[in-house]
Amino acid sequence: MKLKQVRNSKGLSLRALSELADVPQRTIEDLERRDDGRVSTMIKLADALGVTLDELCRDEAAE
């Protein structure tokens, strides 16, 4: 998953993304560490970041 990479490229802090996506900051931290999460949460984050789920979740090796 490229959540941290995408978040950083958009210039968003954990707090800013948390507020934008209405997802707890701790959840985002856990997702960036574990690389997996609930689809509903990932959809919220992708929408807030302005990217597709594919762009957010697909491993570069799988492309």
C-alpha positions, 0 to 999 in steps of 0.5 A: 500500500502506498498510503504514506507515500501518497499522503506525503506527495499531497503535502498532508499531515496525519492530522490533516488527512484524518480531518479530511477523510473523517478517519481517526489519526491512529487508524491512519498510523496503523494502516501506514505501518501494517499495509492493510485495512478495511475497504470502507476506510480505504475508500474514505482515504482514497476519496480524501486524497483524490486518488483511486483505490487502485492507486492507493493500494496496488503494489508497484510490483503488481503493476 
